[in-house]
Amino acid sequence: QVQLVESGGGLVQAGGSLRLSCTASVTAFSSLVMAWFRQAPGKEREFVARITWSDGVTYYADSVKGRFTISRDNTKNTMYLQMNSLKPDDTAVYHCAAGHYDTGYSGHYAYWGQGTQVTVSS
C-alpha cells in the first residue's frame, strides 16, 4: 500500500509561482512512476506531468510544458511540481498519483493523494 500526501496549493495571481509537494509512505520506489493530475470544476481529470522514480525521466502535457517542472527527492520520498507563469486556466485540484505503468492515463495509477487546490486569479 502506498499513501500519498500533497501540500503546497493556494491562491496566486496570474504570472506567479507555486510549488506542490507529494510525500509517499513507502521507500521501495524503484518500480514506481509518479505523476500529477488536475481536475477543474466541470472538467475531466487531466494529466499534467509524470516522472519515473528509478531514472528521473519526465513527461509533460503540452499545456504546461516550459512552465512546470516535475522532480523528485529520493532521500525524502517526495515528488515536487514547480509551477511558474501560472494562468487562470491552471486553476484546479491537483492530485499526485503513483503506479507501475509509464503512462498519462489516470486509470493506470493505483494510488492517489487527496488533492490540493490551486487557484490562479486574473
N, C-alpha and C positions, 0 to 999 in steps of 0.2 A: 504494500500500500504506500502511496506517495501522497503527502499532504503539501499543498501549496498555499502560501500566504502572500498576497500582494500588498504593496503600500506605495505611497508617493503621489497619488492622484490629488486633484484640487482644481481651483479656478485660476485661470491665467488669461491675460489679454492676447489677442492675435499678435503673432510675431514672437511671443515669449517661449519659454522652455520649461519642461518638467522632466524629471527622471523617475520612472517607475522601477520598483524592485519586486522580485518574486523569490522568496526563500522556500526551499524544499526541505522536507523532513528526513530524507534518506541521503545516504552518501554514495550509494552504488549507481552513479550516474552514467557510467561509461557507455551504456547501450541506449541512453535516452536522447530524444530530440525534444527540445523545449521551444515553446512558441508564445507569441502574443496574438490574441484575437480581440476584436472590439465589436460592440453592438450598440448602435444608436437607436433611439426610440422609433418604433415602427419599421425598422430595417432588420435584415438578416445579419447574423453574426458573420464577420468577415476577417480573413487572415490579414495580419499586419506584418509579422516577421517571425523567423524561426532560426534556431541555432542547434547544430549537432554538438552534444556535450563533449564528445571524445576529441574532436579536432577543431571545433570552433567555426566551422563553415556556416555562413549565414545566407539567408534569403529574405527578400523584402517584397512586399506588394508595391506595385508601380506607384500607387498613390502616396507612399511615404518614402520612397527611395530618394536618397540625398538629404533627407530631413531627419530621419530616425536612425538610431544605431542600436543594435542589439548586441549584448555582450554577456559574458558570464565570469564569475569568480569561483574557481574550483574550491578554494580554501574556505569559502563562506557558504557553499551550496546555494549560491544566489545568482539569479539572472537579472539583467537590467534592460530597460528600454529608455534611452536618452532621446527625448523628443524636442527638436528645435524647430523654429519657424512655424509654430503651431497656427492652425487655421480653424475657424469656426466649424468647418466640416470634420475636424478631428474629434469633436465632442462625442463622447460615447462612454460606456462602461468597458474598461479594458480588463481582460481576463488573461492570466497566464495558464498554460497547459503543458502537460508532459505526456509523451507517448514513445512508442518504439518504432514508428514509421516516419521517414523523412518526407513529409507531405504538408501541404497547406490546407488539407481537408480536415475540418474540425471533427468529423466523425471518427477519425483515426486516433484521436487523443483520448486517453483513458482517464486522465487525472486533470482536475480543474481547480483553480482558485476561486474565491468568492467574488472577485471583481473589485475594481476601484474606479471611481467616477473621475473622468477628466472633462472639464468644461472650459471651452475657449470662447471668450467674449469678443465681439467685433468692435 
